[in-house]
Amino acid sequence: MKKGPLSNSDKEYIAENLKMSAEELSVELERSLKAVTAYRDSLTANKKTEVIKKPTDMDLYARNKEYGVVIMTENASSAADDKRKKEPKTMSHIRKLRSAIHRIKE
């Protein structure tokens, strides 16, 4: 049985064969079950903690980080137009305008 930390090739093999059990991996790699299990668990823990980022409206803008420039693309413009159409006017919006409207005759 090999001793010491897992080599990069061992780590790659474990990552490619996550469906295999830890016992099978330890036998094939001639490594201790404890080392293989620890590395295998760290890989699966990292995959669980990855958060799937939902696309936002800001992803539709073109950016050049070198010059600090952001440009609205056609897709961003149409998405903003669609969003604007879908939002209903709320009562709070109408209440704000009510004080600004003056009726001369009722």
C-alpha positions as semicolon CSV with decimal commas, in nm:
position;residue;x (nm);y (nm);z (nm)
1;M;0,000;0,000;0,000
2;K;0,128;0,348;-0,093
3;K;0,189;0,602;0,179
4;G;0,183;0,980;0,181
5;P;-0,058;1,229;0,029
6;L;-0,261;1,148;-0,281
7;S;-0,090;1,235;-0,608
8;N;-0,255;1,451;-0,871
9;S;-0,318;1,147;-1,090
10;D;-0,486;0,970;-0,796
11;K;-0,704;1,274;-0,734
12;E;-0,803;1,291;-1,101
13;Y;-0,890;0,922;-1,103
14;I;-1,109;0,960;-0,795
15;A;-1,281;1,266;-0,945
16;E;-1,355;1,079;-1,270
17;N;-1,487;0,771;-1,089
18;L;-1,709;0,914;-0,817
19;K;-1,972;0,648;-0,891
20;M;-1,739;0,378;-0,765
21;S;-1,739;0,303;-0,394
22;A;-1,454;0,422;-0,174
23;E;-1,349;0,061;-0,109
24;E;-1,313;-0,012;-0,481
25;L;-1,115;0,307;-0,536
26;S;-0,878;0,233;-0,248
27;V;-0,810;-0,117;-0,382
28;E;-0,745;0,006;-0,739
29;L;-0,520;0,293;-0,630
30;E;-0,352;0,090;-0,354
31;R;-0,425;0,369;-0,107
32;S;-0,578;0,365;0,240
33;L;-0,955;0,373;0,265
34;K;-0,936;0,672;0,499
35;A;-0,741;0,888;0,250
36;V;-0,965;0,798;-0,044
37;T;-1,283;0,854;0,159
38;A;-1,163;1,192;0,286
39;Y;-1,078;1,319;-0,064
40;R;-1,398;1,175;-0,214
41;D;-1,609;1,344;0,056
42;S;-1,435;1,677;-0,004
43;L;-1,523;1,656;-0,374
44;T;-1,889;1,581;-0,311
45;A;-1,909;1,854;-0,045
46;N;-1,775;2,110;-0,294
47;K;-2,034;2,009;-0,552
48;K;-2,318;2,047;-0,301
49;T;-2,209;2,394;-0,194
50;E;-2,192;2,530;-0,548
51;V;-2,476;2,774;-0,590
52;I;-2,643;2,789;-0,926
53;K;-2,646;3,152;-1,023
54;K;-2,967;3,264;-1,185
55;P;-2,917;3,494;-1,481
56;T;-3,001;3,856;-1,411
57;D;-3,074;4,151;-1,633
58;M;-2,720;4,277;-1,578
59;D;-2,584;3,965;-1,753
60;L;-2,733;4,096;-2,079
61;Y;-2,514;4,407;-2,082
62;A;-2,181;4,411;-2,267
63;R;-1,887;4,498;-2,042
64;N;-1,524;4,593;-2,087
65;K;-1,366;4,575;-1,744
66;E;-1,037;4,714;-1,868
67;Y;-1,192;5,051;-1,956
68;G;-1,488;5,035;-1,717
69;V;-1,746;5,049;-1,994
70;V;-2,097;4,900;-1,984
71;I;-2,314;4,904;-2,297
72;M;-2,681;4,809;-2,321
73;T;-2,732;4,542;-2,584
74;E;-3,045;4,480;-2,786
75;N;-3,138;4,185;-2,565
76;A;-3,103;4,397;-2,251
77;S;-3,321;4,667;-2,402
78;S;-3,598;4,425;-2,500
79;A;-3,583;4,257;-2,158
80;A;-3,622;4,595;-1,987
81;D;-3,918;4,679;-2,213
82;D;-4,084;4,345;-2,138
83;K;-4,032;4,390;-1,766
84;R;-4,174;4,741;-1,776
85;K;-4,493;4,619;-1,948
86;K;-4,552;4,338;-1,700
87;E;-4,529;4,545;-1,382
88;P;-4,876;4,663;-1,281
89;K;-4,926;5,005;-1,136
90;T;-4,980;4,966;-0,767
91;M;-5,208;5,168;-0,544
92;S;-4,907;5,335;-0,381
93;H;-4,806;5,466;-0,721
94;I;-5,154;5,614;-0,775
95;R;-5,163;5,765;-0,425
96;K;-4,843;5,953;-0,496
97;L;-4,992;6,103;-0,809
98;R;-5,325;6,188;-0,646
99;S;-5,176;6,484;-0,459
100;A;-5,027;6,620;-0,781
101;I;-5,355;6,613;-0,980
102;H;-5,576;6,918;-0,950
103;R;-5,926;6,904;-1,091
104;I;-6,079;7,237;-1,178
105;K;-6,435;7,108;-1,223
106;E;-6,583;6,789;-1,097
